[in-house]
Amino acid sequence: MNKQDLLRQFSLNIPSYYQPESLNRVAHLKSESLRKAAVLIPCVDRKEGLSVIFTKRASHLKNHPGQISFPGGKYEELDPSLSHTALREAHEEIGLSPSQVQLIGQLPELTTISRFSVTPFMGIVDERYSSQIDKNEVDYIFEVPASYLFDPSNLFTKTLQVKGKQHQIFAINYQTHFIWGVTAQIIQALQVQLHHSIYQQHPS
């Protein structure tokens, strides 16, 4: 998958839903009790194809310690928009300059068990970017080829019965990395959108 493939398939359209069963765990949370946050899905435009930057969160963090995630964080009052939040946090966490990111769209808000309402933004990153990791936030970063990440056959899905309700969980393995939780929910929604676009363009 290259930059033009992603731009064509994403087409700035918002996915219609996250998997309903994956939202059961947070269905009891009231929207007014949630704090706003944003993450950046940074797709690096390399000659051999797109890859996606992930962070491994520092193990001492209060929320989601040690998990694999996209760069991002909570909205601050001085942020003019949530897209600014995503870019600011990516700059603070991994040194990614906003001038090297082209935002191409966003996904719907997603509620987390830690009481955040997270808005993901998709961005194309110049391959010449350089990273400067804030060790207070991030242990390290790594990249996953977009062709692997957005392939539904690489996503693990399991439905659990908890207190009489069905809960769906997603995960994806890449090398030694295990991606799950909210990050995997976002990946699943992207897979649905991108493959729906492919189907519309190339019907069987």
C-alpha positions as CSV (number, residue, x, y, z in Angstrom):
1,M,0.0,0.0,0.0
2,N,1.3,3.4,-1.0
3,K,0.3,7.0,-0.2
4,Q,-2.1,7.2,-3.2
5,D,-3.7,3.9,-2.3
6,L,-4.5,5.2,1.2
7,L,-5.7,8.6,0.0
8,R,-8.0,6.9,-2.6
9,Q,-9.3,4.3,-0.2
10,F,-9.7,6.5,2.9
11,S,-11.3,9.3,0.8
12,L,-11.9,11.4,4.0
13,N,-15.0,9.3,4.7
14,I,-15.8,8.5,8.4
15,P,-16.4,4.8,9.1
16,S,-20.0,4.3,10.0
17,Y,-19.4,2.4,13.3
18,Y,-17.0,0.7,15.7
19,Q,-18.0,-2.9,16.3
20,P,-21.0,-2.7,18.7
21,E,-19.9,-5.7,20.8
22,S,-16.5,-4.0,21.4
23,L,-18.3,-1.0,23.0
24,N,-20.3,-3.0,25.6
25,R,-17.6,-2.6,28.2
26,V,-18.0,1.2,28.2
27,A,-21.7,1.5,27.4
28,H,-22.4,2.5,31.0
29,L,-20.2,5.6,30.9
30,K,-22.0,9.0,30.4
31,S,-20.7,11.2,27.7
32,E,-20.5,14.2,30.0
33,S,-18.1,12.4,32.3
34,L,-15.6,11.7,29.6
35,R,-12.4,13.7,28.9
36,K,-11.5,14.6,25.3
37,A,-8.4,13.1,23.8
38,A,-6.9,12.6,20.3
39,V,-4.4,10.2,18.7
40,L,-2.5,10.4,15.5
41,I,-2.3,7.4,13.1
42,P,1.1,8.4,11.5
43,C,1.6,6.7,8.1
44,V,5.1,7.1,6.9
45,D,5.4,7.7,3.1
46,R,8.3,5.4,2.2
47,K,9.5,4.4,-1.3
48,E,8.7,0.7,-0.5
49,G,5.2,1.6,0.7
50,L,3.5,3.1,3.8
51,S,4.3,2.0,7.3
52,V,2.6,3.1,10.5
53,I,4.4,4.4,13.6
54,F,3.5,2.9,17.0
55,T,4.7,3.7,20.5
56,K,5.2,1.5,23.5
57,R,3.9,3.5,26.4
58,A,6.1,3.9,29.5
59,S,5.4,1.3,32.2
60,H,4.9,3.9,34.9
61,L,2.0,5.7,33.3
62,K,-1.3,5.8,35.0
63,N,-3.4,5.0,32.0
64,H,-2.6,2.0,29.8
65,P,1.0,1.5,31.0
66,G,3.3,-0.6,28.7
67,Q,0.7,-0.9,26.0
68,I,1.3,-0.4,22.3
69,S,-0.5,2.7,21.1
70,F,-0.6,5.5,18.6
71,P,1.0,8.8,19.8
72,G,-1.6,11.0,21.4
73,G,-3.0,12.3,24.6
74,K,-5.6,14.5,26.3
75,Y,-7.0,17.7,25.0
76,E,-5.7,20.9,26.7
77,E,-7.6,24.1,27.0
78,L,-5.0,25.9,24.9
79,D,-5.5,23.5,22.0
80,P,-7.5,25.2,19.3
81,S,-8.8,21.8,18.1
82,L,-8.5,18.0,18.6
83,S,-6.4,17.7,15.5
84,H,-4.0,20.2,17.1
85,T,-4.0,17.9,20.2
86,A,-3.0,14.9,18.1
87,L,-0.2,16.8,16.4
88,R,1.0,18.4,19.7
89,E,1.1,15.1,21.5
90,A,2.9,13.4,18.7
91,H,5.5,16.2,18.8
92,E,5.9,16.0,22.6
93,E,6.0,12.2,22.8
94,I,8.2,11.2,19.8
95,G,9.5,14.5,18.4
96,L,7.4,14.3,15.2
97,S,7.2,17.8,13.7
98,P,3.7,18.9,12.7
99,S,5.2,20.4,9.5
100,Q,6.0,16.9,8.5
101,V,2.5,15.6,8.9
102,Q,-0.3,15.9,6.3
103,L,-3.7,15.2,8.0
104,I,-6.1,13.5,5.6
105,G,-9.1,12.8,7.9
106,Q,-10.4,11.4,11.1
107,L,-12.4,8.6,12.6
108,P,-15.4,8.8,15.0
109,E,-14.8,9.3,18.7
110,L,-14.1,6.1,20.7
111,T,-14.8,5.8,24.4
112,T,-12.2,4.1,26.6
113,I,-12.5,2.3,30.0
114,S,-10.2,5.0,31.4
115,R,-13.0,7.5,30.7
116,F,-11.6,9.3,27.6
117,S,-13.4,10.1,24.4
118,V,-10.6,9.6,21.8
119,T,-10.7,11.0,18.3
120,P,-8.2,9.3,15.9
121,F,-6.7,11.4,13.1
122,M,-5.0,9.9,10.0
123,G,-1.8,11.5,8.8
124,I,0.8,11.1,6.1
125,V,4.3,11.5,7.5
126,D,7.4,12.6,5.5
127,E,9.9,9.7,5.4
128,R,12.6,12.1,6.4
129,Y,11.1,12.6,9.9
130,S,13.4,12.1,12.8
131,S,12.2,11.0,16.3
132,Q,13.1,12.3,19.7
133,I,11.4,10.1,22.3
134,D,10.2,11.5,25.6
135,K,11.2,8.7,28.0
136,N,8.6,9.9,30.5
137,E,5.9,9.0,28.1
138,V,7.3,6.4,25.7
139,D,9.7,3.5,25.9
140,Y,10.3,3.2,22.2
141,I,8.7,3.5,18.8
142,F,8.5,1.0,15.9
143,E,6.8,0.8,12.5
144,V,4.4,-1.8,11.0
145,P,3.9,-2.1,7.2
146,A,0.4,-0.7,6.3
147,S,-0.2,-3.6,4.0
148,Y,0.1,-5.9,7.0
149,L,-1.7,-3.7,9.5
150,F,-4.7,-3.1,7.4
151,D,-5.2,-6.7,6.2
152,P,-8.2,-8.1,8.1
153,S,-6.7,-11.6,7.9
154,N,-4.0,-10.5,10.4
155,L,-6.6,-9.4,13.0
156,F,-7.5,-11.7,15.9
157,T,-11.2,-11.4,17.0
158,K,-12.8,-13.1,20.0
159,T,-16.2,-12.7,21.5
160,L,-16.6,-13.2,25.3
161,Q,-19.7,-13.6,27.4
162,V,-19.4,-11.3,30.5
163,K,-22.3,-10.8,32.9
164,G,-24.8,-11.8,30.3
165,K,-23.4,-9.5,27.6
166,Q,-21.3,-10.2,24.6
167,H,-17.9,-8.4,24.5
168,Q,-15.8,-8.5,21.4
169,I,-12.0,-8.0,21.6
170,F,-9.5,-7.4,18.9
171,A,-5.7,-7.9,18.7
172,I,-3.0,-8.1,16.1
173,N,0.5,-9.5,16.4
174,Y,3.5,-8.1,14.6
175,Q,6.9,-9.6,15.3
176,T,7.3,-9.4,19.1
177,H,4.6,-6.8,19.5
178,F,1.0,-7.5,20.7
179,I,-1.4,-4.7,19.8
180,W,-4.8,-4.8,21.5
181,G,-7.4,-2.7,23.4
182,V,-8.4,0.7,22.0
183,T,-5.6,0.7,19.4
184,A,-6.8,-2.6,18.0
185,Q,-10.4,-1.2,17.9
186,I,-9.2,1.7,15.8
187,I,-7.3,-0.6,13.5
188,Q,-10.4,-2.8,13.0
189,A,-12.5,0.2,12.1
190,L,-9.8,1.3,9.6
191,Q,-9.7,-2.1,8.0
192,V,-13.5,-2.0,7.5
193,Q,-13.4,1.4,5.9
194,L,-10.4,0.7,3.7
195,H,-11.7,-2.7,2.5
196,H,-15.2,-1.3,1.9
197,S,-13.6,1.4,-0.3
198,I,-11.7,-1.4,-2.2
199,Y,-15.0,-3.3,-2.7
200,Q,-16.8,-0.2,-4.0
201,Q,-14.0,0.5,-6.5
202,H,-13.5,-3.1,-7.6
203,P,-16.8,-5.0,-7.3
204,S,-16.6,-8.7,-7.9
